[in-house]
Every structure is written in structure tokens, then in C-alpha cells.
Amino acid sequence: MFVDVAKIRIKAGDGGAGAVSFHREKYVAAGGPDGGDGGKGGDVIFQVDTNISTLVDFKYKRRYFAPNGEPGRGSNCSGKNAQDLIIYVPKGTVIKHAESGRVMADLSGPEPVVVARGGKGGWGNQHFATPTRQIPRFAKPGLPGEEFEITLELKLLADVGLVGFPNVGKSTLISVVSEAKPKIANYHFTTLTPVLGVVKIAEGKSFVMADIPGLIEGASDGVGLGHEFLRHVDRCRLIVHVVDVSGIEGRDPKEDFEAINRELYNFSEELSERPQIVAANKCDMASPEQIEAFRQFVEEKGLEFFPISAATRQGVDALIGAVAAKLDTLPPIKEYEVEHVPFTEVLDRQRFEIRVEEGIYVVEADWLKPVLGMVDVDDYESLQYFQRVLRNSGVIDKLEEMGIQEGDTVSILGFDFDYVR
């Protein structure tokens, strides 16, 4: 099954919590705090695997979570960093942030790309000891790993894209100029998936050609199969527009030519401006008048025209030679510019909601759960640390803005306390 779009959720590992521990050893008085730091959470890394040609695996598994870092331990022992999660995708996969649509990575090369970064480990209580605070009974929780819902889009890496109506001979053409073996039959939509073929020009010189199936009028609006595969033309440096010049199916080649170009324009204005060569196929079944009329029509638009018969190879070598010469003048295959997506730890660690219920100020902030878990409510210095977290995150400023008075009750995740200025 050929699948070229998938939506999945990825989450990097959370950092391990710092430890609250005190050194205890016979004959060693006041050993002091020795809680180690937590380990870093694992990253989510995407890497190209040339043995994969579809995103079908992501249709069945949609959640990919990296492991968390280990918590710190006593004796100043740091927790172990978690292993990274490596996800393999086909070459040409573009990763987009599902909510904003921004491009996060373009997997066009062999280099692995970190898409979600693991959270840093929290500090152990050894870091909070001071001359006046010698017994810190609190530590820092690890930071959460980045979490995204992402869209994977496979956009084939091809130099040349063959476009045209079904049954005009695109599959036959790619089969005679390369080693590709597409299914060929005399009915529409024989080709149901894009087909890649390597066209060899000379020793050490070649280019990749893609047969893009299913383009018909209305393809850019979802008619036929075209809306499934127009994205694969997007990277092509050159378009070879194959037209049945014989009209044996009762269609006008000029109307077909205009219809396909409208679909390219409707899908992407930039794509419609891509260099284009016109291959008038099935010329062995067309009259000289038909060929000449279509030639004049194409050349008036400033495009190169090549009459060919893919089935008999008539004119094919001249077409391929012109394609190779044109490619030498064009820039390399398009790569997408990566746009920065803010870290979730920046977005979510500062996000909170406060509402008043029966005179109680209720604070909701999921990121405070690990912080509360590390706080000893019976220890004054630990509560001071918790108060600093609330102040630095803006929670206290918001409470004061809402008109909280001294003695009012604040409830945070089930922990209730009276507000004191």
C-alpha cells in the first residue's frame, strides 16, 4: 500500500527528577545534602532509510514516545540519560507541525534530524545548600520533553515529473527510458502510485524521472487521484507534459494541455511557473496535420515541443537529450526551509488558569505537578522554594491582579494554603 501522508504524535522524554538525599555514614557528622541530578530525557530523531518507500507504517502506529531520564540518587549519583528514539522515514519526507503547518524538518539527505528534544534533568538538593540553608529538603523536577502532533508528507525527490491525463503514455515512456517497470494497460488509472525511474545519459550522468498518476480536470480540488499525488510534482526541477496528440480517445490535445496546466496552477502558482517541455505522444497514430497544429499551439506559448512515440521509441532519444540539457541549467531539487517551532517547555511550563470558586482561588497548571511532588510542605525552606516558582512563573502576579487578599485560600492541585503577602 502506498501511503504518502500520515499524522502522528511524538514526545521526547522528560528529564529525571533531582534527588533529595543526605549523606549518612558512621563517624561522619552532618554529612550534608548529596542528592544527585536527574538524567536527560531522550530526543526524538528522524532519519532517512532508503529501503522505505511509503509512510504506511505510520497508519498503524501513531504515538512515538522517547524514554524518560532516570531520577538522581544519593551519594551525588546522577540519573542515567535516556536513549534517543530514532524513527526511520523514506527519503523526501517533510515534517510539519500539525497545528501551525510550519515545516520542522525536510528529510532529503542522510543526516539525522532532532525534531523533539528531551527535557533536562532536575537538580538534586546538593545544589541548594548554602551557609544559611544547610539542610535543603527539596530538589528540582526534570523538565518535560517537547511534545508535538506532526504531519508527515512524502514528496518524492525527482528531477523530472511526467504529468498528463491518464492513458496518454507516461508509464510507457518511463519504462523505455529507465529500469522502472510500471503496470501498463489500455485503460485509465492503470498507474495508482507514483513511479520513479533513473534515466542514464552517459557514464556517471543520470537523472530521476517520476510518473505522476491520476491527473485529470479538477484534480487540485480532489477529483480523481490527482489530489493525492500533486504534491509529488512539487519538488521537480522540470515538468515534461505528455499529451496524446492523436486524439484517438475523442479528446482535444489542446484542451487536455490547458486543463492539466490549470490544475498545476490551482495547486501551486509557483509550480505552474516551473520549466516545462511538451512531449506529443502517439504521433505514430496522428496525422501530420494534427502534429503540426499542436506544435504551433505549443511553440506560440514559448515551450519546447517534441513529437514522440513511446511505444516505438520514435523521437524519445531527442526528448531525453533535451531534458538532460535543460536540467544542466536548472537549480538543484527544492528543499523546504525549516521554520522554528517554539519549545513546548516554553509554551506549556508557563501556562496556567485561575478561577474563583466560592471564594477559593483555584490554580490549574499541569507543569506544577512534579514541582509539588518535590516540595516538603512541612519544611519552611522547601515552601520558600515553591513560592519562588509561583512568583517567577507569574502565578502570584495574576492572583494579585485578580484582587486576592491576605488570608484568602489558594488551591493548587489539591494543595490548599492561605495567601500571605
C-alpha positions in Angstrom: 0.0 0.0 0.0 1.4 3.4 -1.0 0.8 6.0 1.8 2.3 9.4 1.5 0.6 11.4 4.3 0.3 10.5 8.0 -0.3 12.3 11.2 1.4 11.1 14.4 2.1 12.4 17.9 5.7 12.4 19.2 7.0 13.2 22.6 10.6 13.5 23.8 11.4 12.0 27.2 11.1 14.0 30.4 14.1 14.8 32.4 14.6 12.8 35.6 13.9 14.4 39.0 16.7 15.5 41.2 17.1 13.6 44.4 16.6 14.7 48.0 19.2 12.8 50.0 21.6 13.4 52.9 24.9 11.7 53.4 24.9 9.3 56.3 28.0 7.4 57.4 29.2 6.1 60.7 31.6 8.6 62.4 30.7 11.3 59.8 28.6 14.0 61.5 26.4 16.4 59.4 27.3 14.7 56.1 25.1 17.2 54.3 22.9 17.0 51.2 24.1 14.6 48.5 21.1 14.3 46.1 22.2 13.7 42.5 20.8 15.3 39.4 18.2 13.6 37.1 19.2 12.3 33.7 18.2 13.9 30.4 15.1 12.6 28.6 15.6 11.0 25.2 15.3 13.0 21.9 13.0 12.0 19.1 15.2 11.8 16.0 14.1 11.2 12.4 16.4 9.6 9.9 16.2 8.6 6.2 16.0 4.9 5.4 16.5 4.3 1.6 14.8 0.9 1.9 11.5 2.5 2.9 9.3 4.0 0.1 6.0 4.7 1.9 4.6 6.0 5.2 2.3 3.0 5.6 3.8 2.1 9.0 2.6 5.3 10.5 -1.0 4.5 9.6 -0.9 1.7 12.2 1.2 3.3 14.9 0.5 6.9 15.7 2.3 7.6 19.0 6.0 7.7 19.4 7.3 8.5 22.9 11.0 8.6 23.9 12.0 7.2 27.3 12.4 9.5 30.3 15.7 10.2 32.1 16.4 8.4 35.3 16.0 10.2 38.6 19.0 11.2 40.6 20.2 9.1 43.6 22.0 9.7 46.8 25.8 9.9 47.2 25.8 12.6 44.4 24.9 10.0 41.8 23.3 11.4 38.7 20.5 9.6 36.9 21.2 7.9 33.6 20.4 9.9 30.4 17.7 8.2 28.4 18.3 6.7 24.9 17.1 8.6 21.9 14.2 7.4 19.9 15.1 7.1 16.2 12.2 7.0 13.7 13.0 5.9 10.1 11.2 7.5 7.1 11.5 7.5 3.3 13.8 10.0 1.6 11.9 13.1 0.8 9.7 13.2 3.9 8.7 16.6 5.0 7.7 17.0 8.7 5.2 19.7 9.6 3.8 21.0 12.9 0.2 19.8 12.6 -1.4 22.8 14.3 0.6 25.6 12.6 1.6 23.9 9.4 5.2 25.1 9.8 7.9 23.0 8.3 10.0 21.4 11.1 12.3 19.2 9.0 13.0 18.1 5.4 14.5 14.7 5.3 16.1 15.0 1.9 19.6 14.0 3.0 21.3 11.3 5.1 21.7 13.5 8.2 19.5 12.6 11.2 17.3 15.5 12.4 16.2 16.1 16.0 12.6 17.1 15.9 11.7 16.9 19.6 14.3 17.5 22.4 14.3 15.7 25.7 13.9 17.6 28.9 16.9 18.4 31.1 17.3 16.6 34.4 16.4 18.4 37.6 19.0 19.4 40.1 19.4 17.4 43.3 19.3 19.1 46.7 23.1 19.3 46.8 22.9 22.4 44.6 20.6 24.2 47.1 22.9 24.1 50.1 24.1 27.4 51.4 25.8 28.6 54.6 22.4 29.6 56.0 20.4 26.7 54.4 22.4 23.6 55.2 19.5 21.1 55.1 17.6 21.7 51.8 14.7 19.2 51.7 13.7 19.9 48.1 15.1 19.3 44.6 14.1 20.4 41.1 11.9 18.1 39.0 13.1 17.4 35.5 11.9 19.5 32.6 9.3 17.9 30.3 10.3 16.8 26.9 8.9 18.5 23.8 5.6 17.1 22.5 4.1 17.7 19.1 1.4 16.4 16.8 3.1 16.3 13.4 2.2 15.6 9.8 4.5 13.5 7.6 4.3 14.2 3.9 6.3 12.2 1.4 7.3 14.5 -1.5 9.3 12.4 -4.0 12.8 13.6 -4.9 12.7 13.6 -8.6 14.4 15.9 -11.2 11.7 15.4 -13.8 7.9 14.9 -13.3 5.8 13.4 -16.0 2.3 14.9 -16.0 -0.7 14.5 -18.2 -4.1 12.9 -18.5 -4.5 9.1 -17.8 -3.7 6.8 -20.6 -1.5 9.3 -22.6 1.6 7.1 -22.4 3.5 8.3 -19.3 4.1 4.8 -18.0 5.2 3.6 -21.3 7.7 6.5 -21.6 9.3 5.9 -18.2 9.5 2.2 -18.9 11.5 2.7 -22.1 13.9 5.3 -20.8 14.6 3.7 -17.4 14.6 0.4 -15.5 11.2 1.2 -13.9 8.5 -1.4 -14.6 5.1 0.3 -14.0 1.9 -1.6 -14.8 0.8 -0.7 -18.4 -2.6 -1.3 -19.8 -5.1 0.4 -22.1 -7.4 1.9 -19.5 -7.5 4.9 -17.3 -5.9 4.9 -13.8 -3.7 1.9 -14.6 -1.0 3.6 -12.5 -2.2 4.1 -8.9 1.1 5.1 -7.3 3.9 7.4 -8.3 6.7 5.5 -10.1 10.4 6.6 -10.0 12.9 5.7 -12.6 16.6 6.6 -13.1 17.4 7.7 -16.6 21.1 7.2 -17.5 22.5 9.6 -20.0 26.2 8.7 -20.0 28.8 7.2 -17.7 28.3 8.9 -14.3 25.5 11.1 -15.5 21.8 10.4 -14.9 18.6 12.0 -13.6 15.5 10.8 -11.7 12.1 10.8 -13.5 8.7 10.4 -11.8 5.5 9.3 -13.4 2.8 11.2 -11.5 -0.5 9.3 -11.9 -4.1 10.3 -11.9 -4.1 14.0 -13.1 -7.5 14.9 -14.5 -9.5 18.1 -14.6 -10.5 19.0 -11.1 -7.5 17.2 -9.5 -6.5 20.1 -7.4 -10.0 20.1 -5.9 -9.9 16.4 -5.1 -11.3 14.9 -8.2 -9.8 11.6 -9.3 -6.4 10.6 -8.0 -4.7 13.8 -8.8 -5.1 15.5 -5.4 -3.3 12.5 -3.9 -0.2 12.9 -6.0 0.1 16.6 -7.0 2.5 17.1 -4.0 5.0 14.8 -5.7 5.4 17.2 -8.6 6.2 20.0 -6.1 10.0 19.2 -5.9 10.5 18.5 -9.6 13.0 20.8 -11.3 11.4 20.2 -14.7 8.0 19.1 -15.9 7.5 17.0 -19.0 3.9 17.4 -20.1 2.9 14.3 -22.0 -0.1 14.8 -24.4 -1.9 12.3 -26.6 -1.7 14.2 -29.9 -3.6 11.5 -31.9 -6.9 12.3 -30.2 -7.9 8.6 -30.6 -10.0 8.7 -27.4 -12.0 11.6 -28.7 -10.2 14.3 -26.7 -8.7 17.5 -28.0 -5.0 17.7 -27.1 -5.1 21.4 -26.8 -7.9 21.3 -24.2 -6.1 18.5 -22.4 -2.9 20.6 -22.3 -4.8 23.6 -20.9 -6.7 21.6 -18.3 -3.6 20.0 -16.8 -1.8 23.4 -16.6 -4.9 24.8 -14.8 -4.6 22.1 -12.2 -0.9 22.8 -11.7 -1.7 26.5 -11.2 -4.6 25.8 -8.8 -2.4 23.6 -6.7 0.6 25.9 -6.7 1.2 29.1 -8.6 4.9 28.5 -8.2 4.6 25.0 -9.6 2.8 26.4 -12.7 5.9 28.5 -13.4 8.3 25.6 -13.4 10.1 25.0 -16.7 8.1 22.7 -18.9 8.8 20.6 -22.1 5.9 19.2 -24.1 6.0 15.6 -25.4 3.4 15.0 -28.1 3.0 11.2 -27.7 1.4 8.7 -30.1 2.5 10.7 -33.1 2.7 7.4 -35.0 -1.1 7.3 -34.9 -1.6 11.0 -35.6 -1.8 12.7 -39.0 1.0 15.3 -39.9 -1.7 18.0 -39.8 -2.6 17.1 -36.2 1.1 17.1 -35.1 1.8 20.4 -36.9 -1.3 22.2 -35.5 -0.3 21.1 -31.9 3.3 22.1 -32.5 2.3 25.6 -33.5 0.0 25.8 -30.5 2.8 24.8 -28.0 5.5 26.9 -29.6 3.3 30.0 -29.5 3.4 29.6 -25.7 7.2 29.6 -25.8 7.6 25.9 -24.9 9.8 23.3 -26.5 7.9 20.7 -28.5 8.9 17.1 -29.2 6.8 14.7 -31.2 7.4 11.1 -29.9 6.0 7.6 -29.9 6.9 6.0 -26.6 5.8 2.6 -27.8 8.2 2.6 -30.8 10.8 4.9 -29.2 10.4 7.4 -32.1 11.8 10.8 -31.0 12.4 9.6 -27.4 16.2 10.0 -27.6 15.8 13.6 -28.7 13.4 14.3 -25.9 15.7 12.8 -23.2 18.7 14.7 -24.6 16.7 18.0 -24.4 15.6 17.1 -20.8 19.2 16.4 -19.8 20.4 19.7 -21.4 17.7 21.7 -19.6 18.4 20.1 -16.2 22.1 21.3 -16.5 20.8 24.9 -16.4 18.4 24.5 -13.5 19.0 24.8 -9.7 19.0 21.6 -7.6 15.9 19.8 -6.3 13.9 22.0 -4.0 14.4 21.7 -0.2 11.9 23.2 2.2 13.1 25.9 4.6 12.7 24.8 8.2 10.7 27.1 10.4 11.3 27.3 14.2 8.5 25.9 16.3 8.6 27.1 19.9 9.6 24.5 22.6 6.6 23.1 24.5 8.5 23.6 27.7 8.5 27.4 26.9 4.8 27.3 26.0 3.4 24.9 28.5 5.5 25.4 31.6 4.3 29.0 31.9 0.6 28.2 31.0 -1.9 28.3 33.8 -5.5 29.2 34.5 -7.0 30.7 37.6 -10.7 30.7 38.5 -12.6 31.7 41.7 -15.0 29.1 43.2 -16.9 30.0 46.3 -14.1 32.5 47.4 -11.3 30.0 46.7 -8.7 30.8 44.0 -8.2 27.6 42.1 -5.0 27.4 40.0 -4.7 24.8 37.2 -1.2 24.2 35.8 -0.2 20.7 34.9 3.5 21.6 34.9 3.3 22.3 38.7 2.6 18.6 39.5 6.3 17.5 39.5 7.2 20.7 41.4 4.7 19.9 44.1 5.9 16.4 44.3 9.4 17.6 45.2 8.2 20.0 47.9 8.1 19.1 51.6 5.1 21.1 52.9 6.4 20.8 56.5 9.7 22.4 55.6 9.9 26.2 55.6 12.8 26.4 53.1 11.0 24.0 50.8 7.9 26.1 50.8 10.0 29.2 50.1 11.3 27.5 47.0 7.7 26.7 45.9 6.8 30.3 46.5 9.7 31.5 44.2 8.4 29.1 41.5 4.9 30.7 41.7 6.4 34.2 41.7 8.7 33.6 38.7 6.0 31.9 36.6 3.6 34.8 37.1 1.0 32.9 39.2 1.3 35.2 42.2 1.2 38.3 40.0 -2.0 37.0 38.3 -3.6 36.3 41.7 -2.8 39.9 42.9 -4.2 41.2 39.6 -7.4 39.3 40.3 -7.7 41.0 43.7 -6.6 38.3 46.1 -6.4 39.5 49.7 -4.3 38.3 52.6 -5.9 35.3 54.2 -7.7 34.2 51.0 -7.4 30.5 50.2 -5.5 29.3 47.2 -5.9 25.7 45.9 -3.2 24.2 43.6 -3.7 20.6 42.5 -5.4 19.8 45.8 -2.8 21.6 47.9 -4.6 24.4 49.8 -2.9 27.3 51.6 -3.7 30.8 52.8 -2.3 33.7 50.8 0.2 35.8 52.7 1.8 38.9 51.2 
